[in-house]
Structures are given as structure tokens and as C-alpha cells.
């Protein structure tokens, strides 16, 4: 990923928080030189419990042929993306400017491998469910399902882990512009009332506050 120094983010804690908050990813591999992609949720496991490294956990449908590339040797890329918004030159104080697009994203690279142990596959499902269930959703859990049904569902998926070999973070939020132009862009984004634009404005304001 092209990352000019103004936008490059490499703080592990910032990247980890972003990946947890934006965990529905685009997982990209290649088959015979042809890109293959799936849109799936992934869990970031930091390895704190067992002293291991960071890894991503998830699953695909067994009918999805992409999992056949999960051999532990072939590199894949997981793209995490956050809010993004158009930036109009009319919002800047500077007169000679052009339109741009602000956004935040993290790319994780690694070599995914299939988790063939049924217990490990079930653990991935339980962790995914636990991650997104809450009082608002009724705190649903797999314990409510008959074991025979769970076994059937497990037979229809392929769970995998992807140890993270490297991370690339890019937070393109007008850091290369003047203070006045950045403040103008924040004001313009807020005026749109669009939820995604408001989130981009919030992130831009956070960076300004942090200096």
C-alpha cells in the first residue's frame, strides 16, 4: 500500500484497536495469478494468553473455493477499512486546491492455514458470536443449539487462522495540509450531516488535538 509519511501509522495499539472496530474485512488471495476475494468478519487474537504472535481467526463456507489457498505457505491480504469521505476544495482557506478523499485503512498480511480440528473450528465460531452479541441482541450463544445442528453447521464451513507477518496502516486525514485548511475541511464535513463524513471529521479533529 502506498503510504506517504504524513499518513503512515505503525503504532501497534492504534492498529489493533482499528482492526477490532472494523473487523468486517476483504480477504484477498490469488489462484493461478487471478485475484480472489471474500467479505468476512475476522477476530484479532493478540496471542497474549499463550505468548504467541498476533493472528486473525475466521471461517469461510466450505463451498467457497478460496479456502483451498489456505495452506500456510501462500500469502494473503486482509483489508480493514473505516470511514471515508470526499473533501471539497471549497472548504479550504487556501484558494488553489483540488478535491481529495480522506480515509483510514489497515492491511494485514500473512499465510492463512486451515484449522482442521473440529474443536478449534467451534472455538472460532463461539468467539465470533461472543464478539458481536450483547444485551441489545439478546446475548445469543451457540449453547442454544442442538449438538447435532452445530455438527452439521461445522461440516459446512472451513475455519482458519492467519498469523500476521506484517501490518500497514494508512490514516489519510489531511495531515499534510495547513491548520486552517484542516479546520475548514472538518467544518465542511460536519456541515454535510452524513454519518460517515462526521466520523472522518471526528478522526481529523482527534489528530489535530493530539498535535
C-alpha positions in Angstrom: 0.0 0.0 0.0 1.3 3.5 -0.9 1.8 5.3 2.4 3.3 8.8 2.3 4.9 9.6 5.6 2.2 12.0 6.6 -0.4 9.2 6.6 1.7 6.3 7.7 0.5 4.7 11.0 2.6 2.0 12.7 1.6 2.2 16.4 0.6 -1.4 17.2 -2.0 -0.4 19.7 -3.7 2.0 17.2 -3.7 -0.6 14.5 -5.1 -3.3 16.8 -7.9 -1.0 18.0 -8.8 -0.2 14.4 -8.9 -3.8 13.4 -11.2 -4.7 16.3 -13.5 -1.8 15.5 -13.6 -2.5 11.7 -13.5 -6.3 11.7 -15.5 -7.0 8.5 -12.7 -7.3 6.0 -11.9 -8.1 2.4 -9.7 -11.2 2.4 -7.7 -11.3 -0.8 -5.7 -14.3 -2.2 -4.7 -15.4 -5.7 -5.4 -18.6 -7.6 -3.3 -19.2 -10.7 -2.5 -15.5 -10.8 -6.2 -14.4 -10.6 -7.2 -12.3 -7.5 -9.9 -14.0 -5.3 -11.7 -12.1 -2.5 -14.2 -12.8 0.2 -16.0 -10.4 2.5 -15.9 -11.9 6.0 -15.6 -10.9 9.7 -12.3 -11.7 11.4 -11.2 -11.7 15.0 -7.8 -10.3 16.0 -6.1 -12.6 18.5 -3.1 -10.8 20.1 -1.6 -14.0 21.5 -1.4 -12.5 25.0 -2.8 -15.6 26.6 -0.3 -18.1 25.2 2.7 -15.8 24.4 2.2 -16.2 20.7 2.1 -13.6 18.0 -0.9 -11.8 16.5 -3.2 -13.7 14.3 -6.6 -13.4 12.6 -9.3 -16.0 13.0 -12.3 -16.6 10.8 -14.1 -19.0 8.5 -15.5 -19.3 5.1 -18.2 -21.6 3.6 -16.8 -24.9 2.5 -18.4 -24.3 -0.8 -16.2 -21.2 -1.2 -13.0 -22.4 -3.1 -10.8 -19.7 -1.6 -10.0 -21.8 1.4 -8.0 -24.1 -0.7 -5.3 -21.5 -0.8 -5.1 -21.6 3.0 -2.0 -23.9 3.0 0.1 -22.0 5.5 2.5 -21.1 2.7 0.6 -18.7 0.4 0.4 -15.1 1.4 -3.0 -13.4 1.8 -4.0 -9.8 2.5 -6.8 -8.8 4.8 -8.1 -5.3 4.2 -9.7 -3.5 7.1 -11.4 -0.2 6.1 -13.0 2.5 8.1 -14.9 5.7 7.4 -14.1 7.7 4.2 -15.3 10.9 2.7 -14.9 13.3 -0.2 -13.1 16.6 0.7 -14.1 19.6 -1.3 -11.6 22.4 -2.2 -14.3 24.9 -1.3 -13.8 24.0 2.4 -10.2 25.1 2.5 -8.8 28.6 3.3 -6.2 28.1 0.5 -7.6 29.1 -2.9 -5.6 26.8 -5.2 -6.5 23.3 -4.1 -8.0 20.2 -5.7 -10.6 17.7 -4.4 -9.4 14.6 -2.5 -10.7 11.7 -0.5 -9.9 11.1 3.2 -10.0 7.6 4.6 -8.5 5.2 7.1 -7.4 1.6 6.4 -5.2 -1.2 7.6 -3.8 -4.0 5.6 -2.7 -7.2 7.3 -0.5 -9.8 5.5 0.0 -13.4 6.5 -0.2 -17.0 5.3 -3.6 -18.5 6.4 -3.9 -22.1 7.2 -7.0 -24.3 7.8 -7.9 -25.3 11.4 -8.8 -29.0 10.8 -9.6 -29.7 14.5 -13.4 -29.5 15.0 -12.8 -28.1 18.5 -10.7 -25.3 17.1 -13.3 -24.6 14.4 -16.0 -24.5 17.0 -13.9 -22.1 19.2 -13.7 -19.7 16.2 -17.4 -19.7 15.8 -18.0 -19.2 19.5 -15.5 -16.3 19.7 -17.0 -14.6 16.7 -20.5 -14.9 18.2 -19.3 -13.6 21.6 -17.6 -10.7 19.9 -20.8 -9.3 18.5 -23.5 -10.4 20.8 -24.6 -8.1 23.6 -27.7 -7.2 25.7 -29.0 -5.3 22.7 -29.0 -8.5 20.6 -30.2 -10.8 23.4 -26.8 -12.3 24.2 -27.4 -15.3 22.0 -24.9 -18.1 22.2 -24.3 -21.4 20.4 -25.4 -23.2 23.6 -28.9 -22.7 22.5 -28.4 -25.0 19.5 -28.7 -28.8 19.5 -25.3 -30.5 19.2 -26.4 -32.3 16.0 -27.2 -29.0 14.4 -23.8 -27.5 15.4 -22.0 -30.5 14.0 -23.9 -30.1 10.7 -23.0 -26.4 10.5 -19.4 -27.1 11.3 -19.3 -29.5 8.4 -20.3 -26.7 6.1 -17.5 -24.3 7.0 -13.7 -24.1 6.9 -12.2 -22.3 9.9 -8.7 -20.8 9.6 -6.1 -18.8 11.3 -3.8 -16.3 9.7 -0.6 -15.4 11.7 0.1 -11.7 10.9 3.5 -11.3 9.3 3.2 -7.5 8.8 0.8 -4.6 9.1 0.4 -1.4 7.1 -1.7 1.4 8.4 -2.8 4.5 6.4 -4.8 7.3 8.0 -5.2 9.9 5.3 -6.8 12.7 7.2 -5.3 15.9 5.6 -2.2 15.8 7.9 -0.2 17.4 5.0 -2.4 20.5 4.9 -2.2 23.7 6.9 -4.1 24.0 10.2 -6.6 26.5 8.7 -7.3 24.1 5.7 -7.7 21.1 8.0 -10.1 23.1 10.3 -12.1 24.2 7.2 -12.4 20.6 6.0 -13.6 19.4 9.4 -16.2 22.2 9.4 -17.3 21.2 5.9 -17.6 17.6 6.7 -19.7 18.3 9.8 -22.0 20.5 7.8 -22.9 17.6 5.5 -24.6 15.7 8.3 -23.6 12.5 6.7 -22.7 9.9 9.4 -19.5 8.7 7.6 -18.4 12.3 7.0 -19.0 13.1 10.6 -16.8 10.2 11.6 -14.0 11.3 9.3 -14.3 14.8 10.8 -14.1 13.3 14.3 -10.9 11.5 13.5 -9.4 14.6 11.9 -10.2 16.6 15.0 -8.6 13.9 17.2 -5.4 14.2 15.2 -5.4 17.9 15.5 -5.9 17.7 19.2 -3.0 15.3 19.6 -0.8 17.8 17.8 
